């Protein structure tokens, strides 16, 4: 069991469609979430803390969903 922080940057106009698909993958695993306002370039940022057993598998699934954005992650703790 790991606590993973995901930092997702994606275009503001396509955020709604991507978030609904993203939520279906991480439902029930979210520990904390922050939505940051878009920048002057139109890039929105979302930071999530998720409790996950297999973080690399989740990351590969999320990269398939988020094609126009960028996703980074770091492991905060392992149990």
C-alpha angles and dihedrals in degrees: 000000000000135000107223128188114214120198110195124186118186141151113284096226094058096040098103097057093046094046093055091053091043092052092054089059098047101033112143093011100078114113100172134357134188127189113203121200119257120269124237087269092058097253116142122202128211124187119195136178111208133183105224138165098202109030099172091054091049091048092053091050092049092049088058090055097043105057102149094042141059128248129193130175141189131189111241098184142350126214 
